């Protein structure tokens, strides 16, 4: 039997995949920075990365709690050049969740920037269209607790 996920459940699965990916990226970057002696402000950069890691860990714990509440379990995640795919178990039924790799990386990058306190990247094409609200029409925007706002609003967990 196929698994039909609600919009909230799809958002949870997507957030979980993104947050685990981001967590690994921050951890890898922190390890690389520990061994980097050529930077003058190494402690400052480590603090920025640690702040992003802390936000990611907080959100990941909330998403895991909500996955349990919705009886969703991800048991296999595969990443290829074309897509990120997760095998899920939802209320006893198996299914597959897929997201294109380009979209996944774009959103992961936007979230990482938000978690370390940076704003969205402004491109020349966005500035060339005055009157268009690019933040509201961006497909990479998701919902997130207001405490991490600053113009960016990913997954909202209800806490």
C-alpha positions as MATLAB code, in Angstrom:
seq = 'XXXXXXXXXXXXXXXXXXXXXXXXXXXXXXXXXXXXXXXXXXXXXXXXXXXXXXXXXXXXXXXXXXXXXXXXXXXXXXXXXXXXXXXXXXXXXXXXXXXXXXXXXXXXXXXXXXXXXXXXXXXXXXXXXXXXXXXXXXXXXXXXXXXXXXXXXXXXXXX';
ca = [
       0.000    0.000    0.000;
       1.311    3.464   -0.870;
       1.942    6.081    1.776;
       0.138    9.382    1.327;
       1.698   12.108    3.433;
      -0.002   15.350    4.373;
       1.751   18.643    3.641;
       2.842   18.841    7.287;
       4.244   15.295    7.207;
       6.142   16.025    3.966;
       7.513   19.178    5.591;
       8.626   17.144    8.620;
      10.414   14.556    6.476;
      12.063   17.253    4.374;
      13.130   19.184    7.481;
      14.562   16.043    9.053;
      16.599   15.258    5.937;
      17.842   18.842    5.670;
      18.682   19.172    9.355;
      20.657   15.923    9.500;
      22.556   16.966    6.357;
      23.253   20.440    7.780;
      24.338   18.976   11.106;
      26.908   16.794    9.336;
      28.151   19.780    7.311;
      28.579   21.936   10.427;
      30.362   19.099   12.254;
      32.723   18.552    9.320;
      33.436   22.289    9.075;
      34.090   22.528   12.835;
      36.579   19.628   12.660;
      38.328   21.286    9.721;
      38.531   24.590   11.602;
      40.054   22.913   14.677;
      43.026   21.843   12.568;
      43.365   25.170   10.747;
      46.197   27.242   12.256;
      46.473   29.876    9.546;
      43.322   31.821   10.523;
      43.688   34.792   12.882;
      40.100   34.607   14.197;
      39.719   30.850   14.431;
      37.800   31.098   17.741;
      35.337   33.552   16.197;
      34.597   31.270   13.249;
      34.261   28.274   15.576;
      31.739   30.245   17.645;
      29.709   31.041   14.522;
      29.694   27.386   13.467;
      28.801   26.294   17.017;
      25.844   28.704   17.028;
      24.585   27.145   13.799;
      25.089   23.668   15.244;
      23.136   24.590   18.380;
      20.185   25.895   16.330;
      20.283   22.809   14.130;
      20.309   20.467   17.142;
      17.371   22.265   18.747;
      15.297   22.112   15.573;
      16.272   18.502   14.922;
      15.054   17.441   18.374;
      11.724   19.198   17.732;
      11.355   17.579   14.302;
      12.183   14.119   15.737;
       9.508   14.596   18.402;
       6.966   15.578   15.743;
       7.941   12.612   13.548;
       7.193   10.286   16.487;
       3.892   12.094   17.088;
       2.908   11.501   13.440;
       4.127    7.870   13.596;
       6.710    8.511   10.863;
      10.030    6.718   10.717;
      12.809    7.163    8.170;
      14.799    3.975    7.909;
      16.988    4.449    4.849;
      18.322    7.612    3.227;
      20.173    7.596   -0.098;
      21.751   10.583   -1.777;
      22.689   10.565   -5.457;
      23.683   13.262   -7.921;
      20.041   13.673   -8.966;
      18.031   13.299   -5.782;
      17.831   12.624   -2.073;
      15.559    9.700   -1.317;
      14.248    8.423    2.006;
      12.402    5.197    2.699;
       9.695    5.899    5.254;
       7.381    3.912    7.438;
       4.137    5.753    8.184;
       1.583    4.082   10.437;
       2.688    0.638    9.269;
       2.925    1.461    5.556;
       6.141    1.794    3.552;
       6.804    4.583    1.099;
       9.470    6.707   -0.555;
      10.101   10.429   -0.246;
      12.207   12.090   -2.976;
      13.547   15.599   -3.397;
      15.712   16.789   -6.308;
      19.360   17.205   -5.285;
      19.609   20.764   -6.619;
      16.581   21.893   -4.625;
      17.896   20.049   -1.541;
      21.332   21.714   -1.693;
      19.834   25.147   -2.365;
      17.546   24.920    0.640;
      20.294   23.464    2.837;
      22.515   26.409    1.935;
      19.745   28.934    2.695;
      19.031   27.283    6.050;
      22.723   27.131    6.981;
      23.009   30.870    6.291;
      19.972   31.527    8.493;
      21.257   29.316   11.324;
      24.556   31.211   11.514;
      22.756   34.555   11.409;
      23.341   35.535    7.795;
      20.611   36.873    5.556;
      19.541   35.421    2.233;
      21.843   35.758   -0.752;
      20.844   38.660   -2.980;
      21.313   38.018   -6.675;
      21.345   40.452   -9.564;
      18.271   38.797  -11.102;
      16.279   39.382   -7.906;
      17.321   43.034   -7.794;
      16.446   43.499  -11.474;
      12.760   42.836  -10.760;
      11.630   45.671   -8.490;
       8.201   45.227   -6.973;
       8.549   41.428   -6.846;
       8.790   40.014   -3.339;
      11.477   37.379   -3.914;
      11.463   36.189   -0.309;
       7.759   35.346   -0.422;
       7.960   33.661   -3.810;
      11.143   31.672   -3.142;
      10.511   27.922   -3.413;
      13.235   27.232   -0.846;
      11.327   28.912    1.983;
       9.918   26.615    4.653;
       8.405   27.195    8.081;
      10.520   27.521   11.256;
      10.064   28.919   14.778;
       9.951   32.709   14.884;
      12.908   32.835   17.265;
      15.170   32.078   14.291;
      13.461   34.586   12.064;
      15.135   37.637   10.668;
      13.202   37.345    7.444;
      13.574   33.554    7.208;
      10.809   31.228    8.381;
      11.278   27.429    7.934;
       9.303   24.582    9.578;
       7.117   25.545   12.551;
       6.929   22.807   15.179;
       4.303   24.225   17.505;
       6.591   25.007   20.436;
];
